Amino acid sequence: MDTYLDRISAGDSDAVGECIDRYGGLLWSIARRFSSSTAEAEDAVQEAFVAIWQNASKFDPSIASEKTFVTMIARRKMIDRLRKADRRPKLTSFPEHGPDPAGDQHLVMERSAEAAAAAKLLDDLRPEQRRVIELSIYYGMSHREISEETEIPIGTVKSHIFRGLAMVRENLAQTASQAAAP
């Protein structure tokens, strides 16, 4: 008798629903242990099932049972989500502009005139350039994370950052040379 995973890898669309019915509760209980909220657990279960479909053809009953295979994929997916969450800043949403350091006197004192000028020059950039640069600088997000957050292709994210920072550097150099001129 074929397993759900054998049937899924063979293209049986009915097996997908049956697999969800069979293993949904198991994956839900795993996700709740790894997640801080119901919504996060729901997303985790969905991601786990997608990973199961993608790896169904790798299932080998001589190595592990179907239940063990499903559990291991789900568990790995949950661990990956936790690791990713640990690397990402803990923010519920991103403001339109970078954080306002006015409330943190230490940051205000450390900010140099050049840094303030550079931050002001960010406002002169196109909104999409400014946004990706702020996510990179203020929130420490990687190009991939910015791409996922903004739904902009990763190559475009890299171009926006490169060109935007080049424009800021160029404008800073011009400002500095104008200030130095008698």
C-alpha positions in Angstrom: 0.0 0.0 0.0 1.4 3.4 -1.0 1.9 6.0 1.7 0.5 9.5 1.5 4.0 10.8 0.5 4.3 8.2 -2.2 1.0 9.3 -3.6 1.9 13.0 -3.3 5.2 12.5 -5.1 3.2 10.6 -7.8 0.9 13.7 -8.3 -2.2 12.4 -6.5 -4.0 15.6 -5.4 -6.3 13.7 -3.1 -3.4 12.5 -1.0 -2.5 16.1 -0.1 -5.8 16.6 1.7 -5.6 13.1 3.3 -2.0 13.9 4.5 -3.2 17.2 6.0 -6.1 15.3 7.8 -3.7 12.6 9.0 -0.7 14.8 10.2 -2.3 18.2 10.7 -2.8 17.7 14.4 0.7 16.4 14.9 2.2 19.4 13.0 0.0 21.8 14.9 1.2 20.5 18.3 4.9 20.8 17.1 4.2 24.3 15.8 2.6 25.5 19.0 5.6 24.4 21.0 7.9 26.4 18.7 5.7 29.4 18.2 4.8 32.4 20.3 1.3 33.0 18.8 -1.5 31.1 17.1 -0.9 33.1 13.9 2.8 32.2 13.9 1.9 28.5 14.5 -0.5 28.6 11.5 2.2 30.0 9.3 4.7 27.4 10.5 2.3 24.5 9.8 1.7 25.8 6.3 5.4 26.2 5.7 6.0 22.7 7.1 3.4 21.1 4.8 4.9 22.9 1.8 8.3 21.5 2.8 6.8 18.0 3.1 5.2 18.2 -0.4 8.6 19.4 -1.8 10.4 16.5 -0.1 7.8 13.8 -0.6 9.8 12.0 -3.3 12.8 11.7 -0.8 10.7 9.6 1.6 12.2 6.1 2.0 10.2 3.7 4.2 13.3 1.6 4.8 14.9 4.5 6.6 12.0 5.8 8.7 8.3 5.7 9.0 6.2 8.2 7.2 5.2 9.8 10.6 8.9 10.1 11.5 9.7 11.6 8.1 6.9 14.2 8.4 7.8 15.0 12.0 11.5 15.5 11.2 10.7 17.9 8.2 8.3 19.8 10.4 10.7 20.0 13.3 13.5 21.2 11.0 11.2 23.9 9.5 10.3 25.1 13.0 14.0 25.3 14.0 14.8 27.3 10.8 11.9 29.7 11.6 13.3 30.2 15.2 16.8 30.9 13.9 15.5 33.3 11.4 13.4 35.1 14.0 16.4 35.4 16.3 18.4 37.1 13.5 15.6 39.6 12.7 14.9 42.7 14.8 11.9 42.3 17.1 9.6 44.9 15.5 5.9 44.6 14.8 6.1 46.9 11.8 8.6 49.1 10.2 8.1 52.9 10.3 8.2 54.9 7.0 11.5 56.4 8.1 14.3 55.1 10.3 14.1 55.3 14.1 13.9 58.7 15.7 16.9 59.0 18.0 15.5 62.0 19.8 14.4 59.9 22.8 17.9 58.4 23.2 20.3 61.1 24.3 23.3 58.9 24.0 22.6 58.4 20.2 22.0 62.1 19.8 25.4 62.9 21.3 27.3 60.4 19.2 25.8 61.4 15.9 28.3 63.4 14.0 27.6 66.3 11.7 28.4 64.1 8.7 26.1 61.3 9.8 23.3 63.9 10.3 24.0 65.3 6.8 23.9 61.8 5.3 20.7 61.0 7.1 19.2 64.2 5.7 20.4 63.3 2.2 18.5 60.1 2.4 15.3 62.2 2.2 16.4 63.3 -1.3 16.5 59.7 -2.6 13.6 58.0 -4.4 11.2 56.5 -1.8 12.1 52.9 -2.8 15.8 53.6 -2.6 15.4 55.3 0.8 13.3 52.4 2.1 15.8 49.6 1.3 18.7 51.7 2.6 16.9 52.4 5.9 16.0 48.7 6.3 19.6 47.8 5.8 21.2 50.5 7.9 18.7 51.1 10.7 17.4 47.5 11.1 20.4 45.5 9.9 18.4 43.4 7.5 20.1 41.4 4.8 19.4 41.9 1.1 17.3 38.7 1.1 15.3 39.9 4.2 14.7 43.3 2.6 13.6 41.6 -0.6 11.1 39.5 1.3 9.9 42.5 3.4 9.4 44.9 0.5 8.6 42.3 -2.2 11.2 43.8 -4.4 13.5 41.4 -6.3 16.9 40.9 -4.6 18.9 42.3 -7.5 16.8 45.5 -7.5 17.3 45.8 -3.7 21.1 45.6 -4.2 21.0 48.1 -7.0 18.8 50.5 -4.9 21.3 50.3 -2.0 24.4 50.7 -4.2 23.0 53.6 -6.3 21.4 55.3 -3.3 24.5 55.2 -1.2 26.6 56.4 -4.1 24.3 59.4 -4.5 24.5 60.2 -0.8 28.3 59.9 -0.9 28.5 62.2 -3.9 26.2 64.8 -2.3 28.2 64.6 0.9 31.4 65.3 -1.1 29.8 68.2 -2.9 28.5 69.6 0.4 31.9 69.3 2.0 33.7 71.0 -0.9 31.2 73.8 -0.9 31.6 74.3 2.8 35.4 74.4 2.4 35.3 76.9 -0.4 35.9 80.5 0.7 
